[in-house]
Each structure stands twice: as C-alpha cells, then as structure tokens.
Amino acid sequence: MSIAALLHLPLGEQLLRALPNGYSPEDVFKLSARLRADGYAAEYVNEALTQLRLRTKAAEKFGSLARSLLYTAAGLEQATRLSVAAVHARRFLDSGIKTVVDFGCGIGADSYAFADLGLHTRSFEKDPDAAAAARYNLRRFGNASVFCADGFTADLTAFGAEGIWIDPARRKNAIRLKDPGHWIPPLPRALDLAGRFSAAGIKTAPGIPYSHLPENSAVSWISVDGELPEAVIWTGAACPAPKREAVVIRNGHTYIYAPCEAHDPRTAAKTVTPRAPGKYIFEPDPAIIRSGQISRLCTEFGLAPISDQIAYLSGDVPVSTPFCTAFEVLYTGTLNMKKTGKILRQMEIGILEIKKRGTDLQPEAMRKALRTDPRAPHSATLFATRVMGKHRAIIARRIRKAPK
C-alpha cells in the first residue's frame, strides 16, 4: 500500500480525517476494527494507522502542524524541523531570491517553509511515495509545485529559479553515511550543482570536518533548544562573506553569533589557554562549539576553558546570553563517587543533573554510586570532567537568568 494509492481513493482523505489526533498502541486494534467496520479495506486502514503513528512522532519537528501532514518513515527521519526550515527560507529571502528549487525535497518540510514565506517553490523528489506526501503537504500553497522526478535528469533551470536547496541523503539502508563523498548526492556533486544558481544552501551533518567545507562559503551550525541537528553550507548571494557562524534557536527565538570579519571556513578553530574555575561555569551551546567560536565567546565575556580540549568555560561574573548556559559553582573536588555522594546528601540534593566531558564514567552508573535521596528538597548539576588536566567533580546550581 502506498500513500499515492491511498490519496487516489475516493474516500482516502476522508479516512485520514477520521483518524484521532493522538496515537496509543493500546487503542490501535480498537481503532482498526472501527475503521474496517466503517467499510475501509484492511490495507488502507493499515496505511492510515501508519500515518497516525508517524504523525505522533512528527509532533517534535512540526508541532500542531504534524496532524495535517503525510509522511514516509525515511522522509520523516530526514525532514528538517519547521523552526529550522524557517531559518533556511529567511536566508533565501534576505538574499533577494524569489524562486527556489528544492532538490530531493522528501516529504516537503523545507519546501513548506519556503512557500509559507512567499517564495515560489519548485520541488523535485524521485521517490513516488515521498513525492505524493510532499504534494499533499504543500496543497494549500499556490506558489508551490512538486515533481516526481530525479533532480539530476530534470531541467532545474527551466523555472528561472535563482536559488537551490539541496538536502543530501546521509543514510542508506538505515546506516549513517559519515563520508560526505558517499552522501546522495555526494557533496562534491552537490557543490557543483549549487554553483549553477545565484544562491544555494546545502544541508550537511553537524559533524562535517572543516576540511570538507568550500573556501568561499558561509557555514551555519543550527541548534534548537540545545540540540544540534545540522549545518548548512551557503554559497552565492546567500554567502555575503565566507565564515563559520552559529544560529541558536531557543524557546522560539533565533539568535546568530557570527564574526564580523570574513575568513576561510576551513581554518582551524583558535585555542584558548585554560584557567582554574571561578565562581561560575558556562556550557556553550553546541552550535557555538561546533562552529569553532569558543575563543570569540571567551574574549567577549572574559571566560576561559577549565582544561585543554574541554568545552566548559568559567569566569567570576555571571553572563546572560543565549549562546551559553550559566551555573553557579557550589563545590569542586576530586571525582570520587563516595565522597561526592556524601557532599550531595549534605547539600540535600534530590534532583541531580549529570553532565560529563573528558571522562569515561557513565551518568547512570554515577547516579547509582552517588546514592542521593530523590526526596531531598534541592536540585543541582554535577559536572564530571577535567579541571586543569585532572579529573574533578563540580557541583553547581543552574542559573535560570543571570543578574544584570
């Protein structure tokens, strides 16, 4: 059973509308029986229930919009979160682009954001099921068209598009493809295609080595509420100057941390001399870390790493910025579970957040060894890490909002 076949049913959309908003495995047999009793064939009911399950999973990426979209399992896995897709769309719009080709659009997540912002969108997807889902998902936009075709064989320039968006597949047979040369399309081929347009964006894995980045590109690492789902290579008009930058989305707001000066994005990140912890510990956003901007953050706010190759920073003044999270240091000592657990119990710490860098200790094993009382009234964060090269435990209190 395919999405295309389901949508071609006279009552296909009616069947989709009959699905509840939420998915509960306990209720699936009851729901299946009810739909079959309403006259829907078993194979169509099975596909509809698959959509219900995927819609529930998709809520994390699409919020309430998830209930009105269709998915393939692989398409949902690779789909861009709607808040991130809006950043992509804004980049094209700010670059003066009016028409965008979405090369390999999948279920149409980025295309949705492009069209929603008013860009004329021409989307290509060679998988028939994904193309059918994308066509359904973009049905409300008169400025969007979906073509079930291989973008490499189609005439992409026939629409007069100035911009192109490329999201290479980075999985094959459920296996992650780490080498950009093995992506589909391979990164060199994607860059060649991008060069034919006035502006281009290429979505990549956030762990892409700097050595794979084009010299004349702006590369954005985009995080959402502390998670780092992607990096994007921007070229042409979407790259006013080559550089690496961090785009941080927190609580629905977007913040950009980018150096003023242009630089080759392949350049190694600058190192900062560590120093012993002060009164506060700061955890940089992963987009800051991966874009290599720790040194700039340290310079701007008077911070320093607590050890070589450790992305925890410290200072004596609380810092309020969306680019890092602040913690007040309560205790620093040896990384000994028995001793640390005793101190946590003396502090009456019941809710304990554990963070680690530079140690092989596992949080769950640590939690068990610390033997804290979950009924205790206070909360804290335990950093298991290296301080000036030595393994240490830092107990700290998260600062929700730093004093002015």
Secondary structure as a PSIPRED ss2 file (coil, helix, strand):
# PSIPRED VFORMAT (PSIPRED V4.0)

   1 M C   1.000  0.000  0.000
   2 S C   1.000  0.000  0.000
   3 I H   0.000  1.000  0.000
   4 A H   0.000  1.000  0.000
   5 A H   0.000  1.000  0.000
   6 L H   0.000  1.000  0.000
   7 L H   0.000  1.000  0.000
   8 H H   0.000  1.000  0.000
   9 L C   1.000  0.000  0.000
  10 P C   1.000  0.000  0.000
  11 L C   1.000  0.000  0.000
  12 G H   0.000  1.000  0.000
  13 E H   0.000  1.000  0.000
  14 Q H   0.000  1.000  0.000
  15 L H   0.000  1.000  0.000
  16 L H   0.000  1.000  0.000
  17 R H   0.000  1.000  0.000
  18 A C   1.000  0.000  0.000
  19 L C   1.000  0.000  0.000
  20 P C   1.000  0.000  0.000
  21 N C   1.000  0.000  0.000
  22 G C   1.000  0.000  0.000
  23 Y C   1.000  0.000  0.000
  24 S C   1.000  0.000  0.000
  25 P H   0.000  1.000  0.000
  26 E H   0.000  1.000  0.000
  27 D H   0.000  1.000  0.000
  28 V H   0.000  1.000  0.000
  29 F H   0.000  1.000  0.000
  30 K H   0.000  1.000  0.000
  31 L H   0.000  1.000  0.000
  32 S H   0.000  1.000  0.000
  33 A H   0.000  1.000  0.000
  34 R H   0.000  1.000  0.000
  35 L H   0.000  1.000  0.000
  36 R H   0.000  1.000  0.000
  37 A H   0.000  1.000  0.000
  38 D C   1.000  0.000  0.000
  39 G C   1.000  0.000  0.000
  40 Y C   1.000  0.000  0.000
  41 A C   1.000  0.000  0.000
  42 A H   0.000  1.000  0.000
  43 E H   0.000  1.000  0.000
  44 Y H   0.000  1.000  0.000
  45 V H   0.000  1.000  0.000
  46 N H   0.000  1.000  0.000
  47 E H   0.000  1.000  0.000
  48 A H   0.000  1.000  0.000
  49 L H   0.000  1.000  0.000
  50 T H   0.000  1.000  0.000
  51 Q H   0.000  1.000  0.000
  52 L H   0.000  1.000  0.000
  53 R H   0.000  1.000  0.000
  54 L H   0.000  1.000  0.000
  55 R H   0.000  1.000  0.000
  56 T H   0.000  1.000  0.000
  57 K H   0.000  1.000  0.000
  58 A H   0.000  1.000  0.000
  59 A H   0.000  1.000  0.000
  60 E H   0.000  1.000  0.000
  61 K H   0.000  1.000  0.000
  62 F H   0.000  1.000  0.000
  63 G H   0.000  1.000  0.000
  64 S H   0.000  1.000  0.000
  65 L H   0.000  1.000  0.000
  66 A H   0.000  1.000  0.000
  67 R H   0.000  1.000  0.000
  68 S H   0.000  1.000  0.000
  69 L C   1.000  0.000  0.000
  70 L C   1.000  0.000  0.000
  71 Y C   1.000  0.000  0.000
  72 T C   1.000  0.000  0.000
  73 A H   0.000  1.000  0.000
  74 A H   0.000  1.000  0.000
  75 G H   0.000  1.000  0.000
  76 L H   0.000  1.000  0.000
  77 E H   0.000  1.000  0.000
  78 Q H   0.000  1.000  0.000
  79 A C   1.000  0.000  0.000
  80 T C   1.000  0.000  0.000
  81 R C   1.000  0.000  0.000
  82 L H   0.000  1.000  0.000
  83 S H   0.000  1.000  0.000
  84 V H   0.000  1.000  0.000
  85 A H   0.000  1.000  0.000
  86 A H   0.000  1.000  0.000
  87 V H   0.000  1.000  0.000
  88 H H   0.000  1.000  0.000
  89 A H   0.000  1.000  0.000
  90 R H   0.000  1.000  0.000
  91 R H   0.000  1.000  0.000
  92 F H   0.000  1.000  0.000
  93 L H   0.000  1.000  0.000
  94 D H   0.000  1.000  0.000
  95 S C   1.000  0.000  0.000
  96 G C   1.000  0.000  0.000
  97 I C   1.000  0.000  0.000
  98 K C   1.000  0.000  0.000
  99 T E   0.000  0.000  1.000
 100 V E   0.000  0.000  1.000
 101 V E   0.000  0.000  1.000
 102 D E   0.000  0.000  1.000
 103 F E   0.000  0.000  1.000
 104 G C   1.000  0.000  0.000
 105 C C   1.000  0.000  0.000
 106 G C   1.000  0.000  0.000
 107 I C   1.000  0.000  0.000
 108 G C   1.000  0.000  0.000
 109 A H   0.000  1.000  0.000
 110 D H   0.000  1.000  0.000
 111 S H   0.000  1.000  0.000
 112 Y H   0.000  1.000  0.000
 113 A H   0.000  1.000  0.000
 114 F H   0.000  1.000  0.000
 115 A H   0.000  1.000  0.000
 116 D H   0.000  1.000  0.000
 117 L C   1.000  0.000  0.000
 118 G C   1.000  0.000  0.000
 119 L C   1.000  0.000  0.000
 120 H E   0.000  0.000  1.000
 121 T E   0.000  0.000  1.000
 122 R E   0.000  0.000  1.000
 123 S E   0.000  0.000  1.000
 124 F E   0.000  0.000  1.000
 125 E C   1.000  0.000  0.000
 126 K C   1.000  0.000  0.000
 127 D C   1.000  0.000  0.000
 128 P H   0.000  1.000  0.000
 129 D H   0.000  1.000  0.000
 130 A H   0.000  1.000  0.000
 131 A H   0.000  1.000  0.000
 132 A H   0.000  1.000  0.000
 133 A H   0.000  1.000  0.000
 134 A H   0.000  1.000  0.000
 135 R H   0.000  1.000  0.000
 136 Y H   0.000  1.000  0.000
 137 N H   0.000  1.000  0.000
 138 L C   1.000  0.000  0.000
 139 R C   1.000  0.000  0.000
 140 R C   1.000  0.000  0.000
 141 F C   1.000  0.000  0.000
 142 G C   1.000  0.000  0.000
 143 N C   1.000  0.000  0.000
 144 A E   0.000  0.000  1.000
 145 S E   0.000  0.000  1.000
 146 V E   0.000  0.000  1.000
 147 F E   0.000  0.000  1.000
 148 C C   1.000  0.000  0.000
 149 A C   1.000  0.000  0.000
 150 D C   1.000  0.000  0.000
 151 G C   1.000  0.000  0.000
 152 F C   1.000  0.000  0.000
 153 T C   1.000  0.000  0.000
 154 A C   1.000  0.000  0.000
 155 D C   1.000  0.000  0.000
 156 L H   0.000  1.000  0.000
 157 T H   0.000  1.000  0.000
 158 A H   0.000  1.000  0.000
 159 F H   0.000  1.000  0.000
 160 G C   1.000  0.000  0.000
 161 A C   1.000  0.000  0.000
 162 E C   1.000  0.000  0.000
 163 G E   0.000  0.000  1.000
 164 I E   0.000  0.000  1.000
 165 W E   0.000  0.000  1.000
 166 I E   0.000  0.000  1.000
 167 D C   1.000  0.000  0.000
 168 P C   1.000  0.000  0.000
 169 A E   0.000  0.000  1.000
 170 R C   1.000  0.000  0.000
 171 R E   0.000  0.000  1.000
 172 K E   0.000  0.000  1.000
 173 N C   1.000  0.000  0.000
 174 A C   1.000  0.000  0.000
 175 I E   0.000  0.000  1.000
 176 R E   0.000  0.000  1.000
 177 L C   1.000  0.000  0.000
 178 K C   1.000  0.000  0.000
 179 D C   1.000  0.000  0.000
 180 P H   0.000  1.000  0.000
 181 G H   0.000  1.000  0.000
 182 H H   0.000  1.000  0.000
 183 W C   1.000  0.000  0.000
 184 I E   0.000  0.000  1.000
 185 P C   1.000  0.000  0.000
 186 P C   1.000  0.000  0.000
 187 L H   0.000  1.000  0.000
 188 P H   0.000  1.000  0.000
 189 R H   0.000  1.000  0.000
 190 A H   0.000  1.000  0.000
 191 L H   0.000  1.000  0.000
 192 D H   0.000  1.000  0.000
 193 L H   0.000  1.000  0.000
 194 A H   0.000  1.000  0.000
 195 G C   1.000  0.000  0.000
 196 R C   1.000  0.000  0.000
 197 F C   1.000  0.000  0.000
 198 S C   1.000  0.000  0.000
 199 A E   0.000  0.000  1.000
 200 A E   0.000  0.000  1.000
 201 G E   0.000  0.000  1.000
 202 I E   0.000  0.000  1.000
 203 K E   0.000  0.000  1.000
 204 T E   0.000  0.000  1.000
 205 A C   1.000  0.000  0.000
 206 P C   1.000  0.000  0.000
 207 G C   1.000  0.000  0.000
 208 I C   1.000  0.000  0.000
 209 P C   1.000  0.000  0.000
 210 Y H   0.000  1.000  0.000
 211 S H   0.000  1.000  0.000
 212 H H   0.000  1.000  0.000
 213 L C   1.000  0.000  0.000
 214 P C   1.000  0.000  0.000
 215 E C   1.000  0.000  0.000
 216 N C   1.000  0.000  0.000
 217 S C   1.000  0.000  0.000
 218 A E   0.000  0.000  1.000
 219 V E   0.000  0.000  1.000
 220 S E   0.000  0.000  1.000
 221 W E   0.000  0.000  1.000
 222 I E   0.000  0.000  1.000
 223 S E   0.000  0.000  1.000
 224 V E   0.000  0.000  1.000
 225 D C   1.000  0.000  0.000
 226 G C   1.000  0.000  0.000
 227 E E   0.000  0.000  1.000
 228 L E   0.000  0.000  1.000
 229 P E   0.000  0.000  1.000
 230 E E   0.000  0.000  1.000
 231 A E   0.000  0.000  1.000
 232 V E   0.000  0.000  1.000
 233 I E   0.000  0.000  1.000
 234 W E   0.000  0.000  1.000
 235 T E   0.000  0.000  1.000
 236 G E   0.000  0.000  1.000
 237 A C   1.000  0.000  0.000
 238 A C   1.000  0.000  0.000
 239 C C   1.000  0.000  0.000
 240 P C   1.000  0.000  0.000
 241 A C   1.000  0.000  0.000
 242 P C   1.000  0.000  0.000
 243 K E   0.000  0.000  1.000
 244 R E   0.000  0.000  1.000
 245 E E   0.000  0.000  1.000
 246 A E   0.000  0.000  1.000
 247 V E   0.000  0.000  1.000
 248 V E   0.000  0.000  1.000
 249 I E   0.000  0.000  1.000
 250 R E   0.000  0.000  1.000
 251 N C   1.000  0.000  0.000
 252 G C   1.000  0.000  0.000
 253 H E   0.000  0.000  1.000
 254 T E   0.000  0.000  1.000
 255 Y E   0.000  0.000  1.000
 256 I E   0.000  0.000  1.000
 257 Y E   0.000  0.000  1.000
 258 A C   1.000  0.000  0.000
 259 P C   1.000  0.000  0.000
 260 C C   1.000  0.000  0.000
 261 E C   1.000  0.000  0.000
 262 A C   1.000  0.000  0.000
 263 H C   1.000  0.000  0.000
 264 D C   1.000  0.000  0.000
 265 P C   1.000  0.000  0.000
 266 R C   1.000  0.000  0.000
 267 T C   1.000  0.000  0.000
 268 A C   1.000  0.000  0.000
 269 A C   1.000  0.000  0.000
 270 K C   1.000  0.000  0.000
 271 T C   1.000  0.000  0.000
 272 V C   1.000  0.000  0.000
 273 T C   1.000  0.000  0.000
 274 P C   1.000  0.000  0.000
 275 R C   1.000  0.000  0.000
 276 A C   1.000  0.000  0.000
 277 P C   1.000  0.000  0.000
 278 G C   1.000  0.000  0.000
 279 K C   1.000  0.000  0.000
 280 Y E   0.000  0.000  1.000
 281 I E   0.000  0.000  1.000
 282 F E   0.000  0.000  1.000
 283 E E   0.000  0.000  1.000
 284 P E   0.000  0.000  1.000
 285 D C   1.000  0.000  0.000
 286 P H   0.000  1.000  0.000
 287 A H   0.000  1.000  0.000
 288 I H   0.000  1.000  0.000
 289 I H   0.000  1.000  0.000
 290 R H   0.000  1.000  0.000
 291 S C   1.000  0.000  0.000
 292 G C   1.000  0.000  0.000
 293 Q C   1.000  0.000  0.000
 294 I H   0.000  1.000  0.000
 295 S H   0.000  1.000  0.000
 296 R H   0.000  1.000  0.000
 297 L H   0.000  1.000  0.000
 298 C H   0.000  1.000  0.000
 299 T H   0.000  1.000  0.000
 300 E H   0.000  1.000  0.000
 301 F H   0.000  1.000  0.000
 302 G C   1.000  0.000  0.000
 303 L C   1.000  0.000  0.000
 304 A E   0.000  0.000  1.000
 305 P E   0.000  0.000  1.000
 306 I C   1.000  0.000  0.000
 307 S C   1.000  0.000  0.000
 308 D C   1.000  0.000  0.000
 309 Q C   1.000  0.000  0.000
 310 I C   1.000  0.000  0.000
 311 A C   1.000  0.000  0.000
 312 Y C   1.000  0.000  0.000
 313 L E   0.000  0.000  1.000
 314 S E   0.000  0.000  1.000
 315 G E   0.000  0.000  1.000
 316 D C   1.000  0.000  0.000
 317 V C   1.000  0.000  0.000
 318 P C   1.000  0.000  0.000
 319 V C   1.000  0.000  0.000
 320 S C   1.000  0.000  0.000
 321 T C   1.000  0.000  0.000
 322 P C   1.000  0.000  0.000
 323 F C   1.000  0.000  0.000
 324 C E   0.000  0.000  1.000
 325 T E   0.000  0.000  1.000
 326 A E   0.000  0.000  1.000
 327 F E   0.000  0.000  1.000
 328 E E   0.000  0.000  1.000
 329 V E   0.000  0.000  1.000
 330 L E   0.000  0.000  1.000
 331 Y E   0.000  0.000  1.000
 332 T E   0.000  0.000  1.000
 333 G E   0.000  0.000  1.000
 334 T E   0.000  0.000  1.000
 335 L C   1.000  0.000  0.000
 336 N C   1.000  0.000  0.000
 337 M H   0.000  1.000  0.000
 338 K H   0.000  1.000  0.000
 339 K H   0.000  1.000  0.000
 340 T H   0.000  1.000  0.000
 341 G H   0.000  1.000  0.000
 342 K H   0.000  1.000  0.000
 343 I H   0.000  1.000  0.000
 344 L H   0.000  1.000  0.000
 345 R H   0.000  1.000  0.000
 346 Q H   0.000  1.000  0.000
 347 M C   1.000  0.000  0.000
 348 E C   1.000  0.000  0.000
 349 I E   0.000  0.000  1.000
 350 G E   0.000  0.000  1.000
 351 I E   0.000  0.000  1.000
 352 L E   0.000  0.000  1.000
 353 E E   0.000  0.000  1.000
 354 I E   0.000  0.000  1.000
 355 K E   0.000  0.000  1.000
 356 K E   0.000  0.000  1.000
 357 R C   1.000  0.000  0.000
 358 G C   1.000  0.000  0.000
 359 T C   1.000  0.000  0.000
 360 D C   1.000  0.000  0.000
 361 L C   1.000  0.000  0.000
 362 Q C   1.000  0.000  0.000
 363 P H   0.000  1.000  0.000
 364 E H   0.000  1.000  0.000
 365 A H   0.000  1.000  0.000
 366 M H   0.000  1.000  0.000
 367 R H   0.000  1.000  0.000
 368 K H   0.000  1.000  0.000
 369 A H   0.000  1.000  0.000
 370 L H   0.000  1.000  0.000
 371 R C   1.000  0.000  0.000
 372 T C   1.000  0.000  0.000
 373 D C   1.000  0.000  0.000
 374 P C   1.000  0.000  0.000
 375 R C   1.000  0.000  0.000
 376 A C   1.000  0.000  0.000
 377 P C   1.000  0.000  0.000
 378 H E   0.000  0.000  1.000
 379 S E   0.000  0.000  1.000
 380 A E   0.000  0.000  1.000
 381 T E   0.000  0.000  1.000
 382 L E   0.000  0.000  1.000
 383 F E   0.000  0.000  1.000
 384 A E   0.000  0.000  1.000
 385 T E   0.000  0.000  1.000
 386 R E   0.000  0.000  1.000
 387 V E   0.000  0.000  1.000
 388 M C   1.000  0.000  0.000
 389 G C   1.000  0.000  0.000
 390 K E   0.000  0.000  1.000
 391 H E   0.000  0.000  1.000
 392 R E   0.000  0.000  1.000
 393 A E   0.000  0.000  1.000
 394 I E   0.000  0.000  1.000
 395 I E   0.000  0.000  1.000
 396 A E   0.000  0.000  1.000
 397 R E   0.000  0.000  1.000
 398 R E   0.000  0.000  1.000
 399 I C   1.000  0.000  0.000
 400 R C   1.000  0.000  0.000
 401 K C   1.000  0.000  0.000
 402 A C   1.000  0.000  0.000
 403 P C   1.000  0.000  0.000
 404 K C   1.000  0.000  0.000
